[in-house]
Amino acid sequence: MPYTSVQICNMALSYLGNQETISDLSEASQEAEQCSLWYEPSLHGTLHDFPWPFATKYQALGKLADDPDPEHAYAYNVPTDMVRARRFVTGSTQPDTSRVVFTVGRYASAPAILTNWYGENGDGAPTLEYTSREEDANFFTPAFADALAWRIAYSVAMALSVKESLRESAFQHYQIATGQSKANALNEISPPKEPESAATRARA
């Protein structure tokens, strides 16, 4: 079922035992004011915590500079909607040991991805897999929406004068909900096929 930001905020309020609901984030109430303040930071934080399939994007990066610092050969631009850089797409089916090392930092005055990788085809435009800043709640899974609601509940609890024990409980529930979301998301990802051994090929 599709979600809205207001619905997720009302879920958060109900998790805190708050009987009030909001109909718009811009309405004149303390609940709406706090939800409006914390919705986007909570959303981006939850997106950052795990490589959610619904927020996955790929982009060929443009090169900003060669030899941007003593440790890296290239600096590439950062996608404007990136929340978290995951990996460079290398075409390899091998485990993480084959992944390209990179750092998200700065070059001059711009955010940059710093690495020694030049791209799968040697064309200087490597493809990055990243978590995007997905703000359309229609794409949220139920488990992700639940985790986000608990994170918002934790964030707004202090300003709404909720008992500290409830605030701590909200954080614990966020961790539980996030763990469940991760398990669900992993079930939606098909792992890469393991390369056949020489013995297996010989029996074919």
N, CA, C and O of each residue as an XYZ file, in Angstrom:
816
protein
N       0.838     -1.178      0.000
C       0.000      0.000      0.000
C       0.883      1.241      0.000
O       1.922      1.245      0.660
N       0.499      2.300     -0.724
C       1.311      3.521     -0.763
C       1.233      4.279      0.558
O       0.216      4.241      1.251
N       2.322      4.968      0.896
C       2.386      5.756      2.120
C       2.482      7.238      1.784
O       2.753      7.616      0.644
N       2.253      8.069      2.796
C       2.498      9.500      2.698
C       3.338      9.913      3.887
O       3.391      9.203      4.892
N       3.992     11.052      3.782
C       4.809     11.537      4.896
C       3.943     11.807      6.128
O       4.375     11.570      7.256
N       2.722     12.302      5.912
C       1.813     12.583      7.034
C       1.433     11.283      7.734
O       1.416     11.221      8.964
N       1.131     10.252      6.963
C       0.760      8.966      7.547
C       1.901      8.396      8.380
O       1.674      7.890      9.479
N       3.115      8.474      7.870
C       4.268      7.944      8.607
C       4.489      8.738      9.886
O       4.834      8.161     10.918
N       4.295     10.058      9.836
C       4.429     10.877     11.043
C       3.350     10.534     12.063
O       3.622     10.506     13.263
N       2.140     10.276     11.604
C       1.076      9.875     12.529
C       1.366      8.516     13.143
O       1.027      8.276     14.302
N       1.989      7.622     12.382
C       2.442      6.352     12.949
C       3.431      6.616     14.073
O       3.353      5.997     15.135
N       4.372      7.547     13.835
C       5.385      7.882     14.841
C       4.741      8.427     16.104
O       5.130      8.056     17.212
N       3.760      9.305     15.944
C       3.076      9.884     17.107
C       2.334      8.808     17.894
O       2.334      8.817     19.125
N       1.704      7.884     17.178
C       0.965      6.824     17.866
C       1.910      5.895     18.612
O       1.551      5.369     19.666
N       3.123      5.682     18.080
C       4.099      4.841     18.761
C       4.506      5.442     20.108
O       4.917      4.729     21.022
N       4.383      6.763     20.209
C       4.717      7.448     21.466
C       3.511      7.562     22.389
O       3.607      8.157     23.463
N       2.379      7.000     21.981
C       1.173      7.095     22.791
C       0.482      8.432     22.675
O      -0.380      8.764     23.488
N       0.863      9.221     21.644
C       0.253     10.540     21.451
C      -1.105     10.367     20.771
O      -1.199      9.749     19.710
N      -2.149     10.912     21.380
C      -3.504     10.754     20.840
C      -3.778     11.714     19.686
O      -4.742     11.534     18.941
N      -2.935     12.731     19.537
C      -3.141     13.714     18.477
C      -2.629     13.181     17.141
O      -1.650     12.437     17.087
N      -3.304     13.573     16.073
C      -2.820     13.277     14.727
C      -2.717     14.587     13.954
O      -3.300     15.598     14.346
N      -1.980     14.559     12.870
C      -1.836     15.753     12.034
C      -2.409     15.452     10.654
O      -2.440     14.300     10.222
N      -2.860     16.490      9.973
C      -3.381     16.329      8.618
C      -2.456     16.956      7.585
O      -2.603     16.731      6.384
N      -1.483     17.760      8.078
C      -0.532     18.412      7.180
C       0.699     18.787      7.987
O       0.585     19.193      9.143
N       1.877     18.655      7.385
C       3.115     18.983      8.100
C       3.265     20.473      8.355
O       4.078     20.881      9.185
N       2.497     21.286      7.657
C       2.610     22.738      7.825
C       1.536     23.317      8.738
O       1.458     24.535      8.896
N       0.706     22.465      9.343
C      -0.357     22.990     10.202
C       0.220     23.550     11.497
O       1.363     23.272     11.860
N      -0.589     24.336     12.175
C      -0.137     25.025     13.390
C      -0.349     24.156     14.628
O      -1.299     24.354     15.385
N       0.537     23.205     14.818
C       0.514     22.381     16.022
C       1.939     21.988     16.349
O       2.795     21.953     15.466
N       2.198     21.692     17.611
C       3.541     21.297     18.005
C       3.928     19.977     17.352
O       5.080     19.784     16.962
N       2.955     19.064     17.235
C       3.234     17.773     16.617
C       3.678     17.940     15.161
O       4.655     17.329     14.727
N       2.948     18.777     14.413
C       3.300     18.995     13.014
C       4.638     19.713     12.889
O       5.438     19.401     12.007
N       4.874     20.670     13.770
C       6.144     21.415     13.737
C       7.329     20.480     13.943
O       8.324     20.575     13.224
N       7.233     19.573     14.920
C       8.337     18.658     15.200
C       8.492     17.602     14.097
O       9.607     17.243     13.718
N       7.358     17.117     13.593
C       7.435     16.136     12.503
C       8.043     16.761     11.250
O       8.834     16.126     10.553
N       7.671     18.004     10.971
C       8.230     18.705      9.821
C       9.734     18.907      9.989
O      10.494     18.796      9.028
N      10.154     19.202     11.216
C      11.569     19.428     11.501
C      12.391     18.157     11.317
O      13.510     18.209     10.808
N      11.838     17.014     11.730
C      12.627     15.795     11.797
C      12.358     14.794     10.685
O      13.068     13.793     10.585
N      11.355     15.030      9.846
C      11.013     14.030      8.842
C      12.177     13.771      7.872
O      12.599     12.627      7.708
N      12.687     14.809      7.243
C      13.746     14.609      6.239
C      15.037     14.080      6.852
O      15.617     13.146      6.297
N      15.527     14.638      7.990
C      16.735     14.043      8.582
C      16.552     12.572      8.940
O      17.470     11.770      8.766
N      15.375     12.216      9.438
C      15.107     10.823      9.791
C      15.056      9.953      8.543
O      15.565      8.833      8.536
N      14.437     10.476      7.488
C      14.361      9.743      6.226
C      15.744      9.469      5.665
O      16.060      8.338      5.295
N      16.570     10.511      5.602
C      17.902     10.352      5.033
C      18.768      9.442      5.896
O      19.573      8.667      5.379
N      18.600      9.537      7.207
C      19.362      8.671      8.102
C      18.986      7.209      7.938
O      19.855      6.337      7.945
N      17.696      6.937      7.791
C      17.239      5.562      7.614
C      17.677      5.014      6.262
O      18.065      3.851      6.160
N      17.617      5.841      5.229
C      18.103      5.428      3.917
C      19.594      5.090      3.966
O      20.051      4.152      3.312
N      20.342      5.864      4.747
C      21.790      5.683      4.827
C      22.172      4.380      5.513
O      23.252      3.844      5.267
N      21.292      3.862      6.376
C      21.651      2.732      7.222
C      21.774      1.405      6.494
O      22.387      0.473      7.016
N      21.200      1.299      5.287
C      21.224      0.013      4.585
C      21.017      0.258      3.094
O      20.319      1.202      2.725
N      21.614     -0.578      2.214
C      21.413     -0.410      0.769
C      20.029     -0.904      0.326
O      19.897     -1.977     -0.263
N      19.010     -0.100      0.620
C      17.632     -0.487      0.315
C      17.435     -0.669     -1.195
O      17.798      0.216     -1.970
N      16.868     -1.799     -1.621
C      16.669     -2.020     -3.059
C      15.831     -0.938     -3.732
O      16.129     -0.554     -4.864
N      14.782     -0.431     -3.059
C      13.913      0.551     -3.710
C      14.600      1.898     -3.934
O      14.125      2.714     -4.723
N      15.707      2.130     -3.248
C      16.419      3.406     -3.385
C      17.731      3.254     -4.144
O      18.573      4.151     -4.109
N      17.914      2.129     -4.832
C      19.152      1.859     -5.560
C      19.171      2.586     -6.900
O      18.199      2.555     -7.655
N      20.293      3.237     -7.179
C      20.492      3.871     -8.479
C      21.913      3.607     -8.970
O      22.801      3.250     -8.196
N      22.105      3.792    -10.289
C      23.417      3.654    -10.919
C      23.666      4.894    -11.768
O      22.764      5.404    -12.433
N      24.914      5.369    -11.731
C      25.249      6.543    -12.543
C      26.710      6.496    -12.962
O      27.596      6.212    -12.156
N      26.945      6.782    -14.249
C      28.318      6.933    -14.737
C      28.830      8.294    -14.278
O      28.193      9.316    -14.531
N      29.961      8.309    -13.613
C      30.466      9.527    -12.998
C      31.379     10.307    -13.948
O      32.148      9.726    -14.715
N      31.276     11.607    -13.879
C      32.184     12.462    -14.629
C      33.443     12.733    -13.831
O      33.389     12.902    -12.613
N      34.569     12.774    -14.508
C      35.845     12.991    -13.816
C      36.051     14.472    -13.534
O      35.883     15.319    -14.412
N      36.423     14.769    -12.279
C      36.710     16.141    -11.885
C      38.186     16.489    -12.058
O      38.527     17.605    -12.450
N      39.058     15.526    -11.763
C      40.494     15.838    -11.826
C      41.318     14.566    -11.778
O      40.856     13.534    -11.292
N      42.549     14.645    -12.290
C      43.553     13.599    -12.117
C      44.429     13.981    -10.934
O      44.669     15.161    -10.680
N      44.904     12.970    -10.211
C      45.819     13.179     -9.072
C      45.317     14.273     -8.127
O      46.026     15.252     -7.895
N      44.099     14.122     -7.574
C      43.558     15.163     -6.695
C      44.286     15.268     -5.353
O      44.243     16.312     -4.702
N      44.954     14.188     -4.940
C      45.719     14.199     -3.696
C      46.784     13.112     -3.788
O      46.787     12.352     -4.756
N      47.692     13.010     -2.809
C      48.784     12.033     -2.905
C      48.337     10.572     -2.886
O      49.118      9.704     -3.275
N      47.115     10.263     -2.449
C      46.681      8.877     -2.300
C      45.732      8.402     -3.385
O      45.454      7.206     -3.474
N      45.224      9.312     -4.215
C      44.226      8.918     -5.204
C      44.600      9.446     -6.586
O      45.133     10.546     -6.734
N      44.300      8.621     -7.596
C      44.625      9.010     -8.964
C      43.532      9.852     -9.621
O      43.803     10.624    -10.540
N      42.281      9.696     -9.137
C      41.175     10.399     -9.792
C      40.165     10.912     -8.770
O      39.990     10.344     -7.692
N      39.505     12.010     -9.150
C      38.380     12.546     -8.395
C      37.182     12.591     -9.332
O      37.273     13.111    -10.443
N      36.051     12.040     -8.875
C      34.831     12.015     -9.676
C      33.721     12.797     -8.977
O      33.737     12.986     -7.761
N      32.760     13.244     -9.779
C      31.645     13.988     -9.205
C      30.737     13.074     -8.389
O      30.686     11.866     -8.623
N      30.030     13.653     -7.441
C      29.071     12.927     -6.607
C      27.666     13.145     -7.173
O      27.301     14.291     -7.435
N      26.865     12.096     -7.373
C      25.487     12.285     -7.835
C      24.727     13.233     -6.898
O      24.858     13.138     -5.678
N      23.954     14.122     -7.455
C      23.284     15.149     -6.649
C      22.276     14.577     -5.671
O      21.979     15.207     -4.657
N      21.740     13.389     -5.956
C      20.736     12.796     -5.067
C      21.312     11.659     -4.227
O      20.554     10.840     -3.707
N      22.624     11.591     -4.084
C      23.248     10.490     -3.353
C      23.142     10.678     -1.849
O      23.437     11.752     -1.326
N      22.721      9.627     -1.159
C      22.755      9.564      0.296
C      23.968      8.768      0.757
O      24.632      9.133      1.727
N      24.249      7.675      0.052
C      25.372      6.820      0.424
C      25.948      6.149     -0.814
O      25.213      5.530     -1.584
N      27.256      6.266     -1.010
C      27.932      5.548     -2.093
C      28.140      4.109     -1.644
O      28.602      3.860     -0.530
N      27.797      3.162     -2.514
C      27.926      1.742     -2.145
C      29.166      1.092     -2.751
O      30.030      0.592     -2.030
N      29.247      1.104     -4.089
C      30.356      0.418     -4.749
C      30.444      0.868     -6.198
O      29.479      1.376     -6.770
N      31.617      0.671     -6.777
C      31.760      0.828     -8.216
C      31.377     -0.488     -8.885
O      31.730     -1.561     -8.395
N      30.668     -0.410     -9.984
C      30.273     -1.600    -10.737
C      31.462     -2.022    -11.590
O      31.871     -1.310    -12.507
N      32.008     -3.193    -11.274
C      33.209     -3.673    -11.979
C      32.918     -4.816    -12.927
O      33.766     -5.169    -13.747
N      31.734     -5.403    -12.833
C      31.424     -6.564    -13.657
C      31.896     -7.855    -13.030
O      31.693     -8.929    -13.597
N      32.531     -7.768    -11.857
C      33.054     -8.959    -11.197
C      31.962     -9.654    -10.404
O      31.115     -8.990     -9.808
N      31.969    -10.993    -10.387
C      31.056    -11.767     -9.552
C      31.757    -12.282     -8.302
O      31.200    -13.090     -7.558
N      32.980    -11.812     -8.074
C      33.739    -12.262     -6.915
C      33.257    -11.519     -5.657
O      32.605    -10.482     -5.771
N      33.567    -12.032     -4.471
C      33.135    -11.383     -3.228
C      33.790    -10.034     -3.017
O      34.519     -9.538     -3.876
N      33.516     -9.440     -1.847
C      33.910     -8.063     -1.563
C      35.401     -7.785     -1.722
O      35.788     -6.631     -1.907
N      36.247     -8.810     -1.654
C      37.687     -8.576     -1.768
C      38.057     -7.989     -3.123
O      39.126     -7.397     -3.268
N      37.180     -8.147     -4.122
C      37.485     -7.628     -5.457
C      36.933     -6.217     -5.669
O      37.102     -5.644     -6.745
N      36.285     -5.661     -4.667
C      35.651     -4.368     -4.842
C      36.668     -3.228     -4.844
O      37.742     -3.317     -4.247
N      36.292     -2.167     -5.530
C      37.174     -1.011     -5.681
C      37.153     -0.172     -4.409
O      36.091      0.104     -3.852
N      38.325      0.225     -3.962
C      38.441      1.084     -2.781
C      38.227      2.541     -3.193
O      38.785      2.997     -4.191
N      37.419      3.265     -2.420
C      37.191      4.680     -2.705
C      36.897      5.422     -1.408
O      36.610      4.815     -0.376
N      36.974      6.745     -1.484
C      36.663      7.613     -0.351
C      35.731      8.713     -0.830
O      35.943      9.294     -1.895
N      34.701      8.998     -0.046
C      33.846     10.143     -0.337
C      34.411     11.336      0.433
O      34.408     11.356      1.664
N      34.892     12.322     -0.311
C      35.513     13.477      0.316
C      35.240     14.747     -0.462
O      34.109     15.004     -0.876
N      36.284     15.541     -0.658
C      36.141     16.799     -1.379
C      37.307     16.986     -2.334
O      38.423     16.528     -2.087
N      37.018     17.667     -3.426
C      38.075     18.135     -4.313
C      37.803     19.605     -4.559
O      36.742     19.976     -5.061
N      38.772     20.443     -4.201
C      38.574     21.904     -4.245
C      37.366     22.226     -3.368
O      37.376     21.918     -2.177
N      36.335     22.835     -3.931
C      35.169     23.196     -3.129
C      33.979     22.283     -3.371
O      32.872     22.581     -2.922
N      34.191     21.168     -4.078
C      33.080     20.296     -4.454
C      33.180     18.936     -3.783
O      34.286     18.431     -3.587
N      32.044     18.325     -3.424
C      32.072     16.936     -2.959
C      32.625     16.055     -4.072
O      32.383     16.313     -5.251
N      33.364     15.021     -3.700
C      34.003     14.182     -4.713
C      34.171     12.759     -4.207
O      34.244     12.510     -3.003
N      34.231     11.839     -5.148
C      34.566     10.455     -4.849
C      35.992     10.233     -5.333
O      36.286     10.377     -6.520
N      36.864      9.886     -4.411
C      38.293      9.768     -4.679
C      38.678      8.292     -4.754
O      38.328      7.514     -3.867
N      39.391      7.907     -5.799
C      39.722      6.504     -6.013
C      40.873      6.377     -7.004
O      41.306      7.364     -7.599
N      41.360      5.152     -7.174
C      42.341      4.851     -8.209
C      41.707      4.091     -9.373
O      42.406      3.641    -10.281
N      40.396      3.954     -9.343
C      39.665      3.206    -10.367
C      39.350      4.100    -11.559
O      38.929      5.244    -11.388
N      39.552      3.581    -12.761
C      39.355      4.367    -13.979
C      38.162      3.896    -14.797
O      37.920      4.427    -15.882
N      37.422      2.929    -14.315
C      36.251      2.462    -15.045
C      36.461      1.095    -15.650
O      37.578      0.719    -16.007
N      35.367      0.351    -15.762
C      35.403     -1.010    -16.290
C      35.994     -1.064    -17.681
O      36.729     -1.994    -18.014
N      35.673     -0.059    -18.505
C      36.151     -0.052    -19.883
C      37.359      0.866    -20.092
O      37.761      1.129    -21.225
N      37.924      1.343    -18.996
C      39.064      2.243    -19.101
C      38.717      3.570    -19.740
O      39.573      4.228    -20.332
N      37.435      3.970    -19.616
C      36.988      5.191    -20.290
C      36.916      6.398    -19.366
O      36.514      7.482    -19.789
N      37.306      6.215    -18.099
C      37.279      7.345    -17.172
C      35.899      7.741    -16.728
O      35.732      8.818    -16.154
N      34.884      6.902    -16.973
C      33.519      7.181    -16.540
C      32.965      5.960    -15.808
O      32.050      5.307    -16.308
N      33.507      5.644    -14.630
C      33.071      4.452    -13.901
C      31.627      4.597    -13.427
O      31.149      5.702    -13.173
N      30.947      3.464    -13.315
C      29.552      3.462    -12.868
C      29.487      3.196    -11.374
O      30.058      2.227    -10.874
N      28.782      4.074    -10.669
C      28.636      3.960     -9.215
C      27.246      3.442     -8.873
O      26.243      3.922     -9.402
N      27.198      2.452     -7.978
C      25.932      2.049     -7.367
C      25.802      2.833     -6.065
O      26.735      2.868     -5.263
N      24.649      3.459     -5.855
C      24.489      4.277     -4.648
C      23.054      4.274     -4.160
O      22.136      3.898     -4.888
N      22.871      4.698     -2.920
C      21.541      4.901     -2.365
C      21.112      6.323     -2.661
O      21.799      7.280     -2.303
N      19.967      6.455     -3.317
C      19.474      7.777     -3.692
C      18.612      8.376     -2.584
O      18.137      7.674     -1.692
N      18.429      9.658     -2.665
C      17.584     10.369     -1.715
C      16.127     10.239     -2.166
O      15.520     11.192     -2.654
N      15.592      9.043     -1.989
C      14.226      8.752     -2.434
C      13.222      9.361     -1.453
O      13.110      8.911     -0.313
N      12.508     10.367     -1.894
C      11.581     11.078     -1.017
C      10.118     10.775     -1.329
O       9.226     11.266     -0.638
N       9.864      9.977     -2.354
C       8.496      9.608     -2.703
C       8.084      8.418     -1.858
O       8.539      7.297     -2.090
N       7.219      8.661     -0.872
C       6.820      7.603      0.056
C       6.041      6.489     -0.618
O       5.856      5.428     -0.022
N       5.579      6.698     -1.840
C       4.885      5.637     -2.568
C       5.789      4.435     -2.826
O       5.307      3.320     -3.025
N       7.099      4.666     -2.822
C       8.046      3.591     -3.092
C       8.472      2.850     -1.822
O       9.123      1.809     -1.908
N       8.114      3.374     -0.651
C       8.574      2.772      0.599
C       7.916      1.406      0.802
O       6.732      1.224      0.520
N       8.703      0.459      1.294
C       8.144     -0.824      1.693
C       7.527     -0.688      3.085
O       7.886      0.232      3.819
N       6.606     -1.582      3.467
C       6.011     -1.489      4.811
C       7.059     -1.540      5.924
O       6.960     -0.803      6.904
N       8.060     -2.406      5.775
C       9.080     -2.522      6.819
C       9.914     -1.249      6.915
O      10.271     -0.822      8.013
N      10.228     -0.634      5.758
C      10.990      0.610      5.785
C      10.164      1.727      6.419
O      10.682      2.501      7.223
N       8.880      1.814      6.060
C       8.012      2.851      6.632
C       7.913      2.695      8.142
O       7.892      3.691      8.865
N       7.853      1.467      8.624
C       7.789      1.208     10.059
C       9.068      1.663     10.748
O       9.024      2.305     11.798
N      10.220      1.323     10.145
C      11.501      1.746     10.718
C      11.608      3.259     10.738
O      12.055      3.834     11.731
N      11.204      3.914      9.656
C      11.261      5.373      9.594
C      10.368      5.994     10.651
O      10.756      6.977     11.282
N       9.174      5.441     10.859
C       8.256      5.980     11.867
C       8.861      5.891     13.265
O       8.718      6.812     14.070
N       9.530      4.788     13.546
C      10.168      4.654     14.861
C      11.314      5.644     15.022
O      11.530      6.166     16.115
N      12.047      5.907     13.949
C      13.148      6.880     14.039
C      12.604      8.290     14.267
O      13.168      9.056     15.048
N      11.522      8.627     13.594
C      10.885      9.930     13.812
C      10.371     10.019     15.244
O      10.517     11.050     15.900
N       9.770      8.937     15.723
C       9.259      8.925     17.101
C      10.372      9.221     18.096
O      10.192     10.011     19.023
N      11.520      8.586     17.901
C      12.663      8.842     18.781
C      13.106     10.305     18.712
O      13.453     10.898     19.734
N      13.094     10.886     17.510
C      13.593     12.243     17.316
C      12.668     13.308     17.894
O      13.137     14.327     18.402
N      11.353     13.080     17.822
C      10.409     14.122     18.282
C      10.026     13.947     19.738
O       9.391     14.834     20.310
N      10.390     12.836     20.355
C       9.919     12.514     21.705
C      10.295     13.574     22.735
O       9.468     13.940     23.570
N      11.520     14.067     22.688
C      11.967     15.017     23.705
C      11.182     16.313     23.637
O      10.750     16.829     24.668
N      10.989     16.853     22.424
C      10.268     18.121     22.274
C       8.800     17.987     22.660
O       8.178     18.963     23.079
N       8.242     16.790     22.522
C       6.835     16.565     22.878
C       6.675     16.128     24.331
O       5.598     15.704     24.750
N       7.764     16.238     25.093
C       7.758     15.937     26.529
C       7.297     14.509     26.825
O       6.566     14.259     27.784
N       7.739     13.592     25.989
C       7.437     12.183     26.206
C       8.410     11.624     27.238
O       9.559     12.063     27.305
N       7.971     10.676     28.032
C       8.833     10.073     29.034
C      10.105      9.513     28.384
O      10.073      8.978     27.276
N      11.208      9.651     29.095
C      12.488      9.184     28.576
C      12.457      7.694     28.283
O      13.098      7.230     27.341
N      11.714      6.944     29.089
C      11.638      5.497     28.860
C      10.976      5.189     27.516
O      11.359      4.236     26.838
N       9.979      5.999     27.132
C       9.328      5.804     25.842
C      10.263      6.191     24.700
O      10.267      5.556     23.646
N      11.055      7.239     24.924
C      12.020      7.651     23.904
C      13.056      6.552     23.689
O      13.391      6.224     22.551
N      13.558      5.987     24.774
C      14.527      4.901     24.657
C      13.900      3.682     23.986
O      14.550      2.996     23.197
N      12.644      3.421     24.301
C      11.938      2.302     23.688
C      11.783      2.513     22.182
O      11.893      1.572     21.396
N      11.526      3.769     21.792
C      11.388      4.084     20.369
C      12.690      3.787     19.631
O      12.670      3.266     18.515
N      13.825      4.119     20.254
C      15.108      3.846     19.618
C      15.351      2.343     19.503
O      15.855      1.869     18.486
N      14.992      1.597     20.545
C      15.158      0.148     20.501
C      14.270     -0.462     19.417
O      14.690     -1.371     18.700
N      13.042      0.043     19.302
C      12.141     -0.455     18.271
C      12.648     -0.085     16.872
O      12.468     -0.836     15.914
N      13.286      1.085     16.777
C      13.873      1.462     15.489
C      14.939      0.446     15.081
O      14.989      0.018     13.928
N      15.782      0.067     16.025
C      16.823     -0.911     15.723
C      16.225     -2.257     15.322
O      16.711     -2.906     14.395
N      15.170     -2.675     16.021
C      14.503     -3.936     15.694
C      13.863     -3.850     14.314
O      14.005     -4.757     13.495
N      13.152     -2.742     14.066
C      12.467     -2.567     12.782
C      13.460     -2.484     11.635
O      13.211     -3.017     10.554
N      14.587     -1.816     11.868
C      15.617     -1.721     10.838
C      16.204     -3.088     10.538
O      16.439     -3.429      9.378
N      16.439     -3.870     11.580
C      16.955     -5.224     11.379
C      15.995     -6.068     10.565
O      16.421     -6.820      9.687
N      14.698     -5.954     10.847
C      13.709     -6.700     10.088
C      13.644     -6.214      8.647
O      13.492     -7.008      7.718
N      13.760     -4.897      8.472
C      13.756     -4.324      7.123
C      14.945     -4.834      6.332
O      14.824     -5.154      5.149
N      16.088     -4.909      6.982
C      17.280     -5.403      6.298
C      17.091     -6.850      5.867
O      17.473     -7.230      4.760
N      16.496     -7.662      6.753
C      16.267     -9.062      6.418
C      15.328     -9.174      5.223
O      15.558     -9.971      4.314
N      14.265     -8.367      5.233
C      13.322     -8.393      4.122
C      13.975     -7.941      2.821
O      13.744     -8.524      1.763
N      14.800     -6.887      2.913
C      15.454     -6.362      1.717
C      16.435     -7.375      1.149
O      16.536     -7.521     -0.069
N      17.155     -8.073      2.011
C      18.115     -9.064      1.549
C      17.418    -10.211      0.822
O      17.980    -10.797     -0.103
N      16.192    -10.529      1.242
C      15.443    -11.587      0.584
C      15.016    -11.196     -0.823
O      14.665    -12.053     -1.634
N      15.047     -9.885     -1.111
C      14.654     -9.407     -2.429
C      15.834     -9.318     -3.386
O      15.654     -9.017     -4.566
N      17.045     -9.578     -2.886
C      18.248     -9.471     -3.696
C      18.731    -10.864     -4.071
O      18.937    -11.713     -3.204
N      18.910    -11.090     -5.358
C      19.450    -12.371     -5.815
C      20.967    -12.297     -5.797
O      21.544    -11.447     -6.475
N      21.635    -13.169     -5.034
C      23.108    -13.110     -4.967
C      23.724    -13.479     -6.300
O      23.123    -14.224     -7.074
N      24.932    -12.963     -6.584
C      25.593    -13.318     -7.843
C      25.895    -14.802     -7.906
O      26.146    -15.437     -6.882
N      25.868    -15.351     -9.105
C      26.143    -16.766     -9.301
C      27.616    -17.048     -9.053
O      28.497    -16.361     -9.569
N      27.859    -18.076     -8.250
C      29.241    -18.456     -7.967
C      29.876    -19.049     -9.218
O      29.243    -19.853     -9.902
N      31.116    -18.670     -9.534
C      31.776    -19.260    -10.704
C      31.982    -20.752    -10.517
O      32.283    -21.206     -9.412
N      31.823    -21.517    -11.590
C      31.989    -22.961    -11.517
C      33.458    -23.320    -11.343
O      34.348    -22.672    -11.895
N      33.688    -24.371    -10.562
C      35.056    -24.856    -10.392
C      35.458    -25.680    -11.611
O      34.615    -26.087    -12.410
N      36.762    -25.917    -11.737
C      37.269    -26.721    -12.856
C      36.690    -28.130    -12.801
O      36.406    -28.722    -13.842
N      36.511    -28.676    -11.589
C      35.974    -30.043    -11.435
C      34.531    -30.092    -11.920
O      34.130    -31.054    -12.575
N      33.738    -29.050    -11.599
C      32.352    -29.013    -12.018
C      32.256    -28.942    -13.531
O      31.449    -29.635    -14.150
N      33.102    -28.082    -14.126
C      33.094    -27.947    -15.580
C      33.488    -29.251    -16.260
O      32.981    -29.585    -17.331
N      34.395    -29.981    -15.626
C      34.878    -31.232    -16.217
C      33.786    -32.305    -16.223
O      33.757    -33.163    -17.105
N      32.869    -32.247    -15.211
C      31.795    -33.224    -15.133
C      30.669    -32.915    -16.085
O      29.846    -33.783    -16.377
N      30.618    -31.651    -16.592
C      29.497    -31.257    -17.453
C      29.554    -31.958    -18.801
O      28.687    -31.741    -19.647
